[in-house]
Amino acid sequence: MSLLAILLGVLLIGCIPNTNKNPPITYYQNVQPANLSAEITDAAKRLISVKPELAQYSPMIAATFVDINNLRASSTFGRISSELFASALSQAGVRMREVKMRDSLFVEEKLGELILTREVKRLNAAYSANSILMGTYAVGSNRVYISARVVNTRDSMVLATADLSLPLDNNLRAMLDEKGW
């Protein structure tokens, strides 16, 4: 009988009216917009600080950052992230080779410059590039994670890495949503 009373008491607790007049706070109400440019510039500085001699691996080419769940897919977010990293590295003294002006890299409209692992050595010959900036991003429920790395084109070894995460605000959501294209 006491087990039945306890079970009935537990069930009735759910029937107590909520006296809290404040609506639940949703994530979107508290998100501070991410400063994508500043965050990526800081991450690029970390790349240089990890490997100060990174400029010796110039010229470098930058590949579009890709969705970790589909390495053949990107977005406005992936393309601008790559561009911002390349710009910050260039400002730090790394010579960047522009590849959008050539046909031999896998460039597809709306995707950008995608580099597949098997193409790294070929790119060394095609672009006389000693290193490649490449990266991936992943979208979580309230953050976007970016992993950037610089890879040596001669042996495919990773020279330096930098990771960052950004609060997923409406601006980033718009860049991640390709339906607008």
C-alpha positions in Angstrom: 0.0 0.0 0.0 2.8 2.4 0.8 4.4 1.8 -2.6 1.1 2.8 -4.3 0.9 5.9 -2.2 4.5 6.9 -3.1 3.8 6.3 -6.8 0.5 8.3 -6.7 2.4 11.2 -4.9 5.1 11.3 -7.6 2.5 11.4 -10.3 0.5 14.2 -8.7 3.6 16.4 -8.4 3.4 16.9 -12.1 -0.1 18.4 -11.7 1.1 21.3 -9.5 0.5 24.5 -11.5 3.6 26.5 -12.5 3.6 29.7 -10.5 6.7 31.0 -12.3 5.4 33.9 -14.4 8.7 34.3 -16.4 8.8 32.5 -19.7 11.7 30.1 -20.2 14.8 31.8 -21.6 15.7 30.4 -25.0 19.2 30.3 -26.3 18.6 32.8 -29.1 17.7 35.5 -26.6 21.1 35.4 -25.1 23.5 35.0 -28.0 26.1 37.7 -28.5 26.9 38.0 -32.2 30.2 36.5 -33.2 32.9 38.7 -34.6 33.9 36.2 -37.3 36.8 38.3 -38.6 38.3 39.0 -35.2 38.0 35.4 -34.0 39.6 34.0 -37.2 42.4 36.6 -37.1 43.1 35.5 -33.5 43.1 31.8 -34.6 45.5 32.7 -37.5 47.8 34.4 -35.0 47.8 31.1 -33.0 48.7 29.2 -36.1 51.8 31.5 -36.5 52.6 31.3 -32.8 52.6 27.5 -32.9 54.9 27.4 -35.9 56.7 30.8 -36.2 58.6 29.5 -39.3 55.3 28.9 -41.2 56.3 31.7 -43.6 59.1 29.5 -44.8 56.5 27.2 -46.2 55.3 29.9 -48.6 53.8 30.2 -51.0 50.6 28.8 -49.5 47.3 28.3 -51.1 44.0 28.4 -49.3 41.2 25.8 -49.8 37.6 26.4 -49.0 36.7 25.1 -45.5 34.3 22.2 -45.8 31.5 20.7 -43.8 32.9 17.9 -41.6 29.8 15.8 -42.4 30.3 16.1 -46.2 33.8 16.9 -47.3 32.5 17.8 -50.8 30.2 20.4 -49.4 30.7 23.9 -48.2 28.8 27.1 -47.6 29.2 30.9 -47.5 30.5 30.3 -44.0 33.2 27.9 -45.2 34.3 30.1 -48.1 34.5 33.3 -46.0 36.3 31.5 -43.2 39.0 30.4 -45.6 39.3 33.9 -47.1 39.6 35.5 -43.6 42.2 33.0 -42.5 44.2 33.6 -45.8 44.0 37.3 -45.3 45.2 37.2 -41.7 48.1 34.8 -42.6 49.0 37.1 -45.5 49.1 40.1 -43.1 51.3 38.1 -40.8 53.9 37.7 -43.6 52.9 34.3 -45.2 52.9 34.6 -49.0 49.5 33.4 -50.3 49.1 32.3 -53.9 45.7 33.2 -55.4 44.1 30.1 -57.0 40.8 31.5 -58.1 42.6 32.8 -61.2 43.5 29.3 -62.5 41.4 26.4 -63.8 43.3 23.4 -62.5 42.0 23.4 -58.9 38.6 21.7 -58.2 36.5 24.9 -58.2 32.7 24.5 -58.4 30.2 27.3 -58.3 28.9 27.8 -54.7 31.5 25.4 -53.3 34.8 27.2 -53.8 38.2 25.7 -54.0 38.0 22.2 -52.5 41.1 20.2 -52.1 40.9 16.5 -51.6 43.7 14.8 -49.7 44.8 12.7 -52.7 45.4 16.0 -54.6 47.9 17.6 -52.2 51.1 16.5 -54.0 49.6 17.4 -57.4 48.9 20.9 -56.2 52.5 21.3 -55.2 53.5 20.8 -58.8 50.6 22.8 -60.3 50.8 25.8 -58.1 54.4 25.7 -56.8 52.8 25.8 -53.4 54.7 24.6 -50.4 51.7 24.5 -48.1 47.9 24.5 -48.1 45.6 26.1 -45.6 42.6 23.8 -45.2 39.9 23.3 -42.7 36.6 21.9 -41.6 33.6 23.2 -39.7 30.8 21.5 -37.8 27.5 23.0 -36.7 26.3 22.2 -33.3 23.0 23.2 -31.6 24.4 26.5 -30.4 28.0 26.7 -31.7 30.0 26.4 -34.9 33.4 24.7 -34.6 36.2 25.4 -37.0 39.4 23.4 -37.3 42.1 24.9 -39.5 45.4 23.4 -40.4 48.4 24.1 -42.7 49.6 21.0 -44.5 53.0 20.6 -46.2 52.4 19.7 -49.9 55.6 17.6 -50.1 54.7 15.0 -47.6 51.1 15.9 -46.4 52.3 16.4 -42.9 50.4 18.9 -40.7 52.6 21.9 -39.9 50.2 23.8 -37.6 46.6 23.8 -36.4 44.2 26.1 -34.8 40.6 25.5 -33.6 37.9 27.8 -32.5 34.2 27.8 -31.8 31.7 30.6 -32.3 28.2 31.1 -30.9 25.7 30.2 -33.5 23.9 33.5 -34.1 21.6 34.6 -36.9 24.4 36.0 -39.0 26.3 32.7 -39.0 23.1 30.7 -39.5 22.5 32.8 -42.7 26.0 31.9 -44.0 25.5 28.2 -43.2 22.1 28.1 -44.9 22.6 27.5 -48.6 18.9 27.7 -49.5 19.3 31.4 -50.2 21.6 30.6 -53.2 
